[in-house]
Amino acid sequence: MKHLQSLKFVVLSLIILVNFTSCTKDDMGRDTNKAAITVSLKSSTNNLNNVFLDIEDVQVKVKEDGDASNAWVSLNAINLGTHNVSDLISETELLLVDHFEINETFIYEIRLVLGDNNFINSDETLISLGLAENAVASNLIETEFERNHIYQLVINLDIDESIEFAEEENMMVLNPKLYTEIRKF
């Protein structure tokens, strides 16, 4: 009789153990009726170093008319603030959004919302970067984000193409040139 009770305990313990280990962390924490979005930033440059950008948010446009209410959705970016984007070359990336869940939708565009604290550090001299007139740090992606998938977006900022000297204003200006890579899992 004691052996039978011990056997029941072992079998019950095995069943519980199998149930807990068969679920992955993603299965327990994700809503499968939504898509998950992760966004990272990296850069490329040959000429400039120590370029700092003030990142305030990452947003996606979910309506064709960008001026419509609720056309832009914030992805609740992390790692906000001023970052040296020149350090984000090669395999280094800055994680901006980590598994933000969104309803299945068509996404037209993604944009970085930049603040006013953008500058270049040149020989220990800080040179302010004004945003060029009509400059928007965005990129068309025009992709259907389907539920139960994870989308990894990598925004690549071409620093050399994004910064120029504006003679009329006698200052360095930032006109971000972005390229976005999308991976679907």
Backbone as ProteinMPNN parsed JSONL, in Angstrom:
{"seq_chain_A": "MKHLQSLKFVVLSLIILVNFTSCTKDDMGRDTNKAAITVSLKSSTNNLNNVFLDIEDVQVKVKEDGDASNAWVSLNAINLGTHNVSDLISETELLLVDHFEINETFIYEIRLVLGDNNFINSDETLISLGLAENAVASNLIETEFERNHIYQLVINLDIDESIEFAEEENMMVLNPKLYTEIRKF", "coords_chain_A": {"N_chain_A": [[0.812, -1.187, 0.0], [1.955, 1.266, 0.786], [3.796, 1.571, -1.239], [2.182, 2.001, -3.424], [1.037, 4.512, -2.846], [3.36, 6.083, -2.907], [4.079, 5.723, -5.546], [1.898, 7.014, -6.8], [2.381, 9.642, -5.96], [4.83, 10.178, -7.263], [4.083, 9.936, -9.969], [2.127, 11.943, -10.143], [3.741, 14.168, -9.566], [5.464, 14.12, -11.791], [3.626, 14.648, -13.861], [2.821, 17.259, -13.221], [5.295, 18.569, -13.426], [5.879, 18.207, -16.185], [3.782, 19.661, -17.327], [4.37, 22.319, -16.504], [6.888, 22.77, -17.671], [6.421, 22.555, -20.374], [5.381, 24.853, -21.438], [6.466, 27.764, -23.019], [8.239, 30.788, -22.215], [7.341, 32.843, -23.867], [4.814, 31.874, -24.601], [3.387, 32.077, -22.235], [3.28, 34.814, -21.705], [2.397, 36.335, -23.869], [-0.163, 37.734, -25.892], [-1.833, 35.933, -28.195], [-3.507, 36.909, -30.108], [-2.555, 39.232, -31.031], [0.022, 41.212, -32.633], [3.532, 41.313, -32.07], [5.961, 43.824, -31.623], [9.324, 44.679, -32.043], [11.807, 47.12, -31.884], [14.866, 48.335, -33.059], [17.764, 50.477, -33.202], [20.334, 51.307, -35.42], [23.389, 52.526, -36.918], [25.172, 53.97, -39.706], [28.283, 55.157, -40.784], [30.965, 56.914, -42.303], [32.468, 59.159, -42.097], [31.762, 60.881, -39.92], [31.879, 61.152, -36.351], [30.762, 60.74, -32.972], [28.052, 61.726, -32.937], [25.142, 62.841, -31.559], [21.833, 62.032, -30.768], [18.625, 63.07, -29.692], [16.305, 61.067, -28.568], [12.895, 60.743, -28.361], [10.594, 59.197, -28.74], [9.106, 56.328, -30.394], [7.072, 55.79, -33.123], [4.289, 54.43, -34.992], [2.497, 54.692, -38.066], [-0.82, 54.056, -38.509], [-2.981, 54.673, -40.0], [-3.949, 55.734, -43.246], [-4.237, 58.47, -43.748], [-2.241, 60.662, -42.336], [-2.837, 62.866, -40.771], [-5.149, 62.319, -39.492], [-7.109, 61.647, -36.522], [-5.642, 59.615, -34.058], [-3.912, 58.462, -35.905], [-1.217, 58.021, -35.622], [0.548, 55.785, -33.595], [2.001, 55.371, -30.482], [4.804, 53.399, -29.589], [5.622, 52.994, -27.061], [8.393, 53.544, -26.306], [11.577, 52.509, -25.016], [14.722, 53.253, -23.428], [15.026, 56.019, -23.86], [16.126, 59.401, -24.534], [19.286, 61.162, -24.899], [21.552, 59.856, -27.168], [24.679, 58.533, -28.318], [24.766, 58.026, -31.508], [26.675, 57.328, -33.281], [28.085, 55.275, -32.21], [26.637, 53.071, -32.804], [27.303, 51.2, -34.85], [28.173, 48.509, -37.079], [27.637, 45.493, -35.469], [26.333, 46.488, -33.283], [23.431, 47.597, -31.655], [20.787, 49.78, -30.608], [18.28, 49.099, -28.45], [15.022, 50.055, -28.807], [12.26, 49.566, -28.667], [10.604, 46.998, -27.03], [9.084, 44.163, -27.658], [6.371, 45.233, -28.052], [2.914, 44.993, -27.977], [0.433, 44.891, -30.469], [-2.702, 45.336, -32.121], [-3.727, 43.366, -34.944], [-2.881, 44.927, -37.92], [-2.485, 47.232, -40.694], [0.526, 48.792, -41.293], [1.752, 51.847, -42.17], [3.956, 53.558, -41.933], [6.968, 54.231, -40.073], [8.363, 56.116, -37.401], [10.951, 58.008, -35.827], [10.719, 59.996, -33.04], [12.208, 62.925, -32.504], [13.935, 64.982, -30.157], [15.036, 68.3, -29.13], [17.684, 68.276, -28.435], [20.006, 67.624, -30.112], [23.225, 66.988, -31.359], [26.691, 67.407, -32.42], [29.788, 66.238, -31.287], [32.669, 67.653, -31.697], [36.009, 67.577, -31.486], [35.854, 68.1, -28.709], [34.141, 70.225, -28.781], [30.862, 71.21, -28.741], [28.49, 71.063, -31.214], [25.512, 72.279, -32.203], [22.736, 70.606, -33.685], [20.343, 71.551, -35.822], [17.022, 70.758, -36.828], [16.327, 70.114, -40.186], [14.257, 72.074, -42.372], [10.999, 70.845, -42.733], [11.931, 68.3, -42.163], [11.663, 64.917, -41.313], [12.008, 62.196, -39.247], [11.408, 59.524, -40.468], [10.181, 56.513, -42.064], [8.825, 54.84, -44.809], [7.029, 51.825, -44.525], [4.878, 50.172, -45.107], [3.392, 47.599, -44.55], [1.543, 44.708, -43.695], [0.835, 43.886, -40.468], [0.506, 40.983, -38.964], [-1.52, 39.06, -36.71], [-0.299, 37.031, -34.005], [2.374, 36.922, -34.676], [5.821, 37.882, -34.499], [7.455, 40.889, -35.019], [10.452, 42.172, -36.01], [12.002, 45.147, -36.204], [14.58, 46.952, -37.646], [16.012, 49.965, -37.589], [18.028, 51.759, -39.652], [20.205, 54.351, -39.537], [21.625, 56.554, -41.737], [24.236, 58.318, -41.139], [26.129, 59.977, -42.455], [24.717, 60.876, -44.713], [22.696, 62.246, -43.494], [23.428, 64.58, -42.205], [24.262, 67.926, -42.781], [25.731, 71.063, -43.862], [24.035, 74.052, -43.607], [24.075, 76.813, -45.468], [22.474, 79.151, -45.602], [21.384, 79.368, -43.059], [23.614, 79.218, -41.589], [24.486, 76.98, -40.067], [24.8, 73.597, -38.808], [22.678, 71.071, -39.985], [20.159, 68.606, -39.432], [18.793, 66.111, -41.313], [17.244, 63.428, -41.218], [18.093, 60.337, -42.713], [16.69, 57.397, -43.165], [16.604, 53.823, -43.165], [14.711, 50.93, -43.144], [14.678, 47.693, -41.899], [12.785, 44.764, -41.928], [11.898, 41.964, -40.09], [10.091, 38.987, -39.908], [8.714, 36.813, -37.587]], "CA_chain_A": [[0.0, 0.0, 0.0], [2.842, 2.423, 0.823], [4.405, 1.703, -2.564], [1.172, 2.562, -4.314], [0.961, 5.951, -2.566], [4.61, 6.671, -3.39], [3.985, 5.724, -7.007], [0.958, 8.081, -7.146], [3.077, 10.913, -5.734], [5.833, 10.34, -8.314], [3.373, 10.156, -11.232], [1.531, 13.273, -10.068], [4.847, 15.126, -9.664], [5.902, 14.134, -13.193], [2.605, 15.328, -14.669], [2.933, 18.7, -12.927], [6.565, 19.034, -13.991], [5.744, 18.255, -17.642], [2.892, 20.784, -17.665], [5.052, 23.604, -16.323], [8.034, 22.93, -18.565], [6.025, 22.518, -21.78], [5.041, 26.218, -21.85], [7.607, 28.667, -23.11], [8.02, 32.109, -21.624], [6.526, 33.61, -24.811], [3.442, 31.384, -24.555], [2.719, 32.509, -21.015], [3.189, 36.255, -21.569], [1.969, 37.029, -25.08], [-1.51, 37.567, -26.41], [-1.657, 35.41, -29.549], [-4.38, 37.623, -31.036], [-1.879, 40.478, -31.37], [1.379, 41.136, -33.17], [4.522, 41.919, -31.179], [6.928, 44.619, -32.38], [10.574, 45.064, -31.41], [12.478, 48.085, -32.743], [16.24, 48.678, -32.693], [18.383, 51.511, -34.023], [21.77, 51.234, -35.675], [23.78, 53.602, -37.828], [26.334, 53.761, -40.567], [29.004, 56.4, -41.034], [32.368, 56.809, -42.693], [33.161, 60.421, -41.841], [31.435, 61.568, -38.676], [31.761, 60.397, -35.113], [30.203, 61.494, -31.852], [26.787, 62.373, -33.275], [24.197, 62.53, -30.5], [20.434, 62.333, -31.086], [17.69, 63.07, -28.573], [15.183, 60.215, -28.969], [11.763, 60.926, -27.446], [9.573, 58.158, -28.905], [9.011, 55.614, -31.666], [5.66, 55.699, -33.458], [3.914, 53.86, -36.292], [1.279, 55.267, -38.652], [-1.744, 52.96, -38.79], [-4.022, 55.172, -40.901], [-3.345, 56.322, -44.44], [-4.198, 59.918, -43.536], [-1.414, 60.916, -41.167], [-3.396, 63.952, -39.967], [-6.354, 61.839, -38.816], [-6.908, 61.353, -35.103], [-5.128, 58.267, -33.791], [-3.179, 57.916, -37.049], [0.097, 57.604, -35.12], [0.49, 55.031, -32.34], [3.28, 55.28, -29.786], [5.204, 52.036, -29.252], [6.148, 53.029, -25.692], [9.835, 53.319, -26.435], [12.468, 52.472, -23.857], [16.033, 53.834, -23.759], [14.833, 57.367, -24.371], [17.15, 60.352, -24.14], [20.311, 61.495, -25.874], [22.451, 58.721, -27.382], [25.704, 58.654, -29.355], [24.37, 57.076, -32.546], [27.885, 56.91, -33.999], [28.528, 54.021, -31.597], [25.718, 52.003, -33.203], [27.723, 50.658, -36.138], [28.432, 47.059, -37.127], [26.655, 44.625, -34.831], [25.775, 47.162, -32.117], [22.123, 48.201, -31.868], [20.123, 50.334, -29.433], [16.912, 48.61, -28.355], [14.097, 51.163, -28.552], [10.945, 49.012, -28.331], [10.783, 45.586, -26.702], [7.865, 43.346, -27.734], [5.133, 45.982, -27.906], [1.821, 44.256, -28.606], [-0.482, 45.736, -31.231], [-3.702, 44.57, -32.868], [-3.411, 43.137, -36.354], [-3.164, 46.162, -38.654], [-1.558, 47.641, -41.747], [1.354, 49.902, -40.824], [2.223, 52.605, -43.324], [5.205, 54.281, -41.732], [7.533, 54.248, -38.729], [9.161, 57.334, -37.232], [11.614, 58.357, -34.578], [10.383, 61.336, -32.599], [13.448, 63.502, -31.984], [13.835, 66.211, -29.374], [15.854, 69.435, -29.563], [19.046, 68.152, -27.922], [20.801, 66.877, -31.09], [24.482, 67.717, -31.539], [27.932, 66.713, -32.77], [30.918, 66.568, -30.433], [33.844, 67.728, -32.566], [37.173, 68.051, -30.734], [35.361, 68.608, -27.427], [33.268, 71.368, -29.015], [29.521, 70.743, -29.063], [27.869, 71.814, -32.308], [24.09, 71.961, -32.224], [22.138, 70.183, -34.955], [18.95, 71.923, -35.981], [16.309, 69.912, -37.795], [16.076, 70.775, -41.47], [12.852, 72.401, -42.605], [10.207, 69.703, -43.208], [12.624, 67.038, -41.896], [10.944, 63.957, -40.492], [12.785, 60.964, -39.082], [10.456, 58.439, -40.7], [10.446, 55.637, -43.183], [7.664, 54.061, -45.244], [7.226, 50.375, -44.447], [3.711, 49.631, -45.81], [3.362, 46.159, -44.311], [0.476, 44.19, -42.841], [1.336, 43.215, -39.279], [-0.479, 39.942, -38.687], [-1.535, 38.573, -35.334], [0.457, 35.824, -33.666], [3.722, 37.0, -35.239], [6.73, 38.858, -33.904], [8.112, 41.685, -36.051], [11.668, 42.84, -35.557], [12.335, 46.247, -37.101], [15.878, 47.557, -37.395], [16.11, 51.245, -38.286], [19.425, 52.101, -39.912], [20.367, 55.783, -39.806], [22.836, 56.887, -42.49], [24.667, 59.584, -40.537], [26.803, 60.817, -43.445], [23.706, 61.479, -45.584], [21.693, 62.945, -42.687], [23.927, 65.833, -41.637], [24.878, 68.816, -43.77], [25.853, 72.458, -43.454], [23.082, 74.94, -44.291], [24.712, 78.127, -45.574], [21.514, 80.22, -45.317], [21.203, 79.463, -41.615], [24.952, 79.169, -41.023], [24.515, 75.967, -39.021], [24.678, 72.2, -39.195], [21.285, 70.641, -39.893], [19.883, 67.176, -39.445], [17.68, 65.663, -42.14], [17.497, 61.994, -41.062], [17.901, 59.368, -43.805], [16.482, 56.113, -42.498], [16.281, 52.621, -43.921], [14.157, 50.007, -42.164], [14.676, 46.264, -42.214], [11.714, 44.109, -41.178], [11.95, 40.502, -40.028], [8.842, 38.441, -39.359], [8.902, 35.483, -36.967]], "C_chain_A": [[0.865, 1.264, 0.0], [3.479, 2.654, -0.537], [3.442, 2.332, -3.561], [1.029, 4.075, -4.106], [2.217, 6.665, -3.048], [4.591, 6.768, -4.902], [3.033, 6.822, -7.484], [1.64, 9.445, -7.029], [4.08, 11.194, -6.847], [5.149, 10.663, -9.651], [2.746, 11.553, -11.246], [2.603, 14.351, -10.196], [5.349, 15.235, -11.099], [4.903, 14.87, -14.085], [2.688, 16.84, -14.46], [4.198, 19.272, -13.552], [6.48, 19.17, -15.505], [4.854, 19.423, -18.053], [3.587, 22.134, -17.545], [6.199, 23.796, -17.295], [7.644, 22.92, -20.028], [5.638, 23.898, -22.31], [6.307, 27.044, -21.923], [7.245, 29.986, -22.457], [7.134, 32.956, -22.535], [5.069, 33.181, -24.771], [2.689, 31.931, -23.35], [2.487, 34.009, -20.984], [2.632, 37.001, -22.763], [0.533, 36.72, -25.425], [-1.383, 37.139, -27.87], [-2.587, 36.066, -30.563], [-3.766, 38.946, -31.479], [-0.529, 40.189, -32.011], [2.307, 41.804, -32.167], [5.578, 42.618, -32.034], [8.133, 44.928, -31.491], [11.296, 45.986, -32.385], [13.862, 48.387, -32.175], [16.758, 49.732, -33.659], [19.855, 51.196, -34.188], [22.105, 52.298, -36.708], [24.938, 53.163, -38.701], [26.962, 55.132, -40.822], [30.43, 56.083, -41.449], [33.156, 58.032, -42.226], [32.958, 60.984, -40.444], [31.466, 60.624, -37.481], [31.248, 61.326, -34.032], [29.008, 62.347, -32.253], [25.753, 61.897, -32.256], [22.79, 62.953, -30.927], [19.583, 62.173, -29.835], [16.434, 62.317, -29.004], [14.085, 60.318, -27.921], [10.718, 59.824, -27.566], [9.78, 57.457, -30.244], [7.52, 55.419, -31.923], [5.47, 55.022, -34.804], [2.609, 54.504, -36.743], [0.385, 54.116, -39.088], [-2.927, 53.392, -39.653], [-3.348, 55.846, -42.074], [-3.211, 57.833, -44.316], [-3.463, 60.192, -42.23], [-1.932, 62.017, -40.267], [-4.653, 63.528, -39.21], [-6.055, 61.565, -37.341], [-6.518, 59.882, -34.956], [-4.415, 57.639, -34.991], [-1.822, 57.372, -36.619], [-0.074, 56.953, -33.751], [1.887, 54.969, -31.745], [3.561, 53.821, -29.437], [5.843, 51.958, -27.863], [7.633, 52.7, -25.659], [10.535, 53.314, -25.082], [13.792, 53.087, -24.306], [15.895, 55.201, -24.419], [15.971, 58.252, -23.9], [18.158, 60.554, -25.247], [21.335, 60.363, -25.946], [23.462, 59.041, -28.476], [25.409, 57.603, -30.421], [25.56, 56.635, -33.394], [28.43, 55.596, -33.45], [27.709, 52.827, -32.073], [26.047, 51.459, -34.592], [28.031, 49.178, -35.985], [27.293, 46.304, -36.47], [25.965, 45.274, -33.63], [24.456, 47.832, -32.48], [21.594, 48.731, -30.542], [18.679, 49.849, -29.457], [16.002, 49.762, -27.96], [12.715, 50.693, -28.117], [11.136, 47.518, -28.129], [9.439, 44.877, -26.613], [6.593, 44.124, -27.377], [4.039, 45.236, -28.644], [0.823, 45.221, -29.236], [-1.48, 44.83, -31.949], [-3.243, 44.397, -34.307], [-3.82, 44.377, -37.144], [-2.159, 46.349, -39.78], [-0.79, 48.843, -41.217], [1.988, 50.563, -42.038], [3.645, 53.121, -43.147], [5.668, 54.119, -40.29], [8.372, 55.517, -38.604], [9.788, 57.384, -35.841], [11.182, 59.775, -34.239], [11.631, 61.874, -31.91], [13.169, 64.788, -31.224], [14.77, 67.273, -29.93], [17.322, 69.31, -29.171], [19.894, 67.252, -28.839], [22.07, 67.674, -31.366], [25.602, 66.785, -31.982], [28.983, 67.167, -31.772], [32.159, 66.504, -31.317], [34.99, 68.361, -31.801], [36.763, 68.755, -29.447], [34.565, 69.908, -27.555], [31.908, 70.826, -29.446], [28.892, 71.663, -30.1], [26.421, 71.354, -32.411], [23.641, 71.564, -33.628], [20.677, 70.611, -34.96], [18.298, 70.97, -36.965], [16.053, 70.719, -39.057], [14.576, 71.038, -41.612], [12.162, 71.206, -43.254], [10.914, 68.357, -43.011], [11.786, 66.182, -40.959], [11.789, 62.69, -40.438], [11.844, 59.776, -39.222], [10.825, 57.666, -41.954], [9.177, 54.877, -43.531], [7.982, 52.576, -45.091], [6.078, 49.613, -45.095], [3.646, 48.104, -45.757], [2.192, 45.811, -43.402], [1.127, 43.45, -41.677], [0.249, 42.264, -38.804], [-0.379, 39.469, -37.244], [-0.72, 37.29, -35.216], [1.82, 35.762, -34.351], [4.524, 38.054, -34.472], [7.442, 39.562, -35.053], [9.301, 42.398, -35.426], [12.037, 43.884, -36.602], [13.677, 46.827, -36.679], [15.949, 48.812, -38.252], [17.588, 51.57, -38.423], [19.475, 53.566, -40.319], [21.681, 55.997, -40.541], [23.276, 58.281, -42.043], [25.287, 60.512, -41.574], [25.818, 61.54, -44.356], [22.722, 62.37, -44.815], [22.131, 64.306, -42.183], [24.626, 66.649, -42.723], [24.949, 70.232, -43.209], [24.891, 73.297, -44.289], [23.665, 76.346, -44.29], [23.766, 79.265, -45.205], [21.371, 80.446, -43.818], [22.528, 79.473, -40.87], [25.027, 78.193, -39.843], [24.44, 74.571, -39.615], [23.218, 71.794, -39.004], [21.191, 69.129, -40.046], [18.646, 66.925, -40.29], [17.809, 64.138, -42.209], [17.144, 61.167, -42.294], [17.874, 57.992, -43.167], [16.185, 55.019, -43.506], [15.829, 51.6, -42.892], [14.15, 48.59, -42.706], [13.634, 45.611, -41.333], [11.899, 42.6, -41.263], [10.678, 40.013, -39.331], [9.12, 37.032, -38.838], [7.557, 34.914, -36.586]], "O_chain_A": [[0.553, 2.226, -0.701], [3.681, 3.797, -0.946], [3.847, 3.102, -4.433], [0.915, 4.829, -5.072], [2.117, 7.78, -3.56], [5.029, 7.765, -5.477], [3.325, 7.495, -8.472], [1.488, 10.298, -7.903], [4.172, 12.324, -7.326], [5.586, 11.557, -10.376], [2.828, 12.261, -12.25], [2.383, 15.354, -10.876], [5.631, 16.336, -11.571], [5.301, 15.631, -14.967], [2.631, 17.606, -15.421], [4.165, 20.35, -14.146], [6.964, 20.157, -16.058], [5.15, 20.106, -19.033], [3.406, 23.0, -18.401], [6.451, 24.928, -17.709], [8.478, 23.252, -20.87], [5.575, 24.088, -23.525], [7.124, 27.029, -21.002], [6.076, 30.257, -22.183], [6.279, 33.7, -22.055], [4.175, 34.019, -24.891], [1.494, 32.215, -23.434], [1.571, 34.457, -20.294], [2.412, 38.209, -22.672], [0.068, 35.59, -25.272], [-0.879, 37.901, -28.695], [-2.469, 35.806, -31.761], [-4.393, 39.701, -32.223], [-0.01, 39.074, -31.939], [1.914, 42.753, -31.489], [6.032, 42.075, -33.041], [7.99, 45.372, -30.352], [11.394, 45.68, -33.574], [14.018, 48.657, -30.984], [16.266, 49.868, -34.779], [20.543, 50.861, -33.223], [21.21, 52.901, -37.302], [25.583, 52.14, -38.468], [26.268, 56.124, -41.044], [31.021, 55.103, -40.996], [34.361, 57.951, -41.991], [33.897, 61.512, -39.849], [31.122, 59.448, -37.593], [31.296, 62.549, -34.168], [28.954, 63.539, -31.949], [25.52, 60.697, -32.11], [22.577, 64.075, -31.386], [19.792, 61.265, -29.031], [15.595, 62.862, -29.721], [14.303, 60.022, -26.746], [10.02, 59.538, -26.594], [10.524, 57.926, -31.105], [6.791, 54.943, -31.054], [6.363, 55.033, -35.651], [1.737, 54.819, -35.934], [0.77, 53.301, -39.927], [-3.778, 52.572, -39.997], [-2.294, 56.463, -41.92], [-2.204, 58.411, -44.725], [-4.006, 59.976, -41.147], [-1.518, 62.108, -39.111], [-5.166, 64.282, -38.384], [-4.917, 61.29, -36.96], [-7.03, 59.021, -35.672], [-4.324, 56.414, -35.084], [-1.333, 56.389, -37.175], [-0.745, 57.49, -32.869], [2.84, 54.566, -32.412], [2.655, 53.091, -29.036], [6.517, 50.982, -27.532], [8.06, 51.711, -25.063], [10.142, 54.01, -24.147], [13.943, 53.409, -25.484], [16.563, 55.498, -25.409], [16.698, 57.896, -22.973], [17.924, 60.169, -26.393], [21.909, 59.961, -24.934], [23.145, 59.735, -29.442], [25.756, 56.433, -30.261], [25.457, 55.666, -34.146], [29.154, 54.884, -34.145], [28.054, 51.684, -31.771], [25.15, 51.28, -35.416], [28.135, 48.668, -34.869], [26.133, 46.448, -36.855], [25.091, 44.657, -33.022], [24.365, 48.544, -33.48], [21.913, 48.197, -29.48], [17.936, 50.159, -30.388], [16.184, 50.374, -26.907], [12.068, 51.341, -27.295], [11.754, 46.847, -28.956], [8.739, 44.982, -25.605], [5.833, 43.711, -26.5], [4.209, 44.882, -29.811], [0.424, 46.218, -28.634], [-1.153, 43.708, -32.335], [-2.459, 45.196, -34.819], [-4.961, 44.829, -37.054], [-1.112, 45.702, -39.809], [-1.393, 49.807, -40.744], [2.673, 49.915, -42.83], [4.439, 53.121, -44.088], [4.855, 53.896, -39.393], [9.011, 55.946, -39.565], [9.248, 56.887, -34.853], [11.276, 60.666, -35.084], [12.059, 61.359, -30.877], [12.295, 65.574, -31.59], [15.242, 67.164, -31.062], [18.128, 70.163, -29.542], [20.434, 66.24, -28.391], [22.013, 68.884, -31.582], [25.485, 65.561, -31.928], [29.062, 68.352, -31.446], [32.638, 65.419, -31.644], [34.951, 69.554, -31.499], [37.244, 69.843, -29.13], [34.341, 70.606, -26.566], [31.819, 70.067, -30.411], [28.777, 72.872, -29.898], [26.145, 70.184, -32.675], [24.108, 72.116, -34.625], [19.869, 70.091, -34.189], [18.969, 70.432, -37.846], [15.616, 71.868, -38.996], [13.746, 70.324, -41.05], [12.677, 70.627, -44.21], [10.528, 67.369, -43.636], [11.27, 66.659, -39.949], [12.229, 62.181, -41.469], [11.52, 59.105, -38.243], [11.642, 58.089, -42.771], [8.521, 54.327, -42.646], [9.059, 52.12, -45.475], [6.287, 48.504, -45.589], [3.818, 47.418, -46.764], [1.893, 46.537, -42.454], [1.882, 42.5, -41.882], [-0.794, 42.689, -38.307], [0.694, 39.475, -36.64], [-0.491, 36.575, -36.192], [2.357, 34.677, -34.578], [3.968, 38.981, -33.883], [7.97, 38.91, -35.954], [9.166, 43.128, -34.445], [12.346, 43.549, -37.746], [13.889, 47.152, -35.511], [15.947, 48.739, -39.481], [18.311, 51.646, -37.43], [18.87, 53.971, -41.312], [22.743, 55.656, -40.019], [22.751, 59.291, -42.511], [25.003, 61.71, -41.577], [26.05, 62.689, -44.733], [21.997, 63.159, -45.42], [21.294, 65.11, -41.773], [25.458, 66.141, -43.474], [24.307, 70.552, -42.208], [24.924, 73.26, -45.519], [23.742, 76.994, -43.246], [24.182, 80.236, -44.573], [21.25, 81.584, -43.363], [22.566, 79.707, -39.662], [25.551, 78.517, -38.778], [24.064, 74.39, -40.773], [22.599, 72.127, -37.994], [22.018, 68.482, -40.689], [17.576, 67.466, -40.013], [18.411, 63.609, -43.143], [16.049, 61.278, -42.843], [18.892, 57.486, -42.693], [15.595, 55.26, -44.559], [16.493, 51.419, -41.871], [13.682, 48.325, -43.813], [13.589, 45.863, -40.129], [12.036, 42.032, -42.346], [10.256, 40.555, -38.309], [9.677, 36.185, -39.536], [7.483, 33.807, -36.052]]}, "name": "protein", "num_of_chains": 1, "seq": "MKHLQSLKFVVLSLIILVNFTSCTKDDMGRDTNKAAITVSLKSSTNNLNNVFLDIEDVQVKVKEDGDASNAWVSLNAINLGTHNVSDLISETELLLVDHFEINETFIYEIRLVLGDNNFINSDETLISLGLAENAVASNLIETEFERNHIYQLVINLDIDESIEFAEEENMMVLNPKLYTEIRKF"}
